């Protein structure tokens, strides 16, 4: 993530355009989450800011939530190999060691990504910063046994974790 860090007072005093500019990417390629949360200012803490953004995400129609889920890249996937991830996603995947996989590990990850996508019709999402490559592979195998509705909710929960850590990087 960027090295910029904001005080909560600065966040609360941002105009709409500035708020969207700085927080619109917290939820991957989905500035509508920040747009919906802006009117909840002032935020008493980073947790309150996160809760406001999460409430927008969880209250959205399921089609909009699916767009958000599908906006996330596959872990160690094609976009990573082409160096086309967002700065945040690149950093998060790197923290989990996904940029240092050997060919066998990449093949295993690609196979699991494809199996998951085939079953659920959206990419596997996990908060990479709270995991490493082995725990991610294990989670993929386990979550492939989930039903689509449960997995949809699990994906949203993981997006919430990702967003919370991204906010902690930006606001003190």
Secondary structure, DSSP 4 states (H G I P E B T S, - for coil): --S--B-HHHHHT--HHHHHHHHTTSSTT-HHHHHHHHTTPSPSSHHHHHHHHHHHHHHS-HHHHHHHHHTSPPTTSHHHHTT-S-HHHHHHHHHTTGGG--HHHHHHHHHHHHHHHHHHSS-----GGG--HHHHHHHHHHHTTS-HHHHHHHHHHHHHHHHHHHHHHHB-
